[in-house]
Amino acid sequence: MAERQPRVVVFTCNWEAYRGLEEFGKTRKGLPAEVRLLRLPCLARLHPGLILKAFEAGADGVLALGCPPDHCHFGVGGEAAQEVFAQASALLHLLGFAPERFAVDSVPDGSGEACAERIRAFAQGLRQREGSLSANNANAHEDRA
């Protein structure tokens, strides 16, 4: 039986990260099939509830990719994303989730290869820490299969 690949939800800003992933898609290199992209106008629109909902729906990890803090099109995305990261991390800690299951990162200048590499590295980190996935989350995958 093949090794189960981690299910990853990636929230992307509409600008640097999503634009980079669109460019990367044109190369036809692709991302792991277990990665789900959700585009937001800006990471400032990300809410801890959306992150918790992704885990409730069976995600093994959640990654938020956006503009570098000093290049946000709206001016507040990077700072807001860090605030949401802190709030969501505290909630996830209370729920018993390993801290490496959620991350926020930025992508310089819409680099598609950089976006893909960050997603792959995050998924690889989850794969290596397979033991850190909660038993409840593993059961959620079985229930949804």
Buried (B, 14 or more C-beta within 10 A) or exposed (E): EEEEBBBBBBBBBBBBBBBBBBBBBEEEEEBBEBBBBBEBEBBBBBEBEBBBEBBEEBBBBBBBBBBBBEBBEBEEBBEBBBBBBEBBBEBBEEEEBBEEBBBBBBBEEBBBEBBBEBBBEBBEBBBEBEEBBBEEBEEBBEEEE
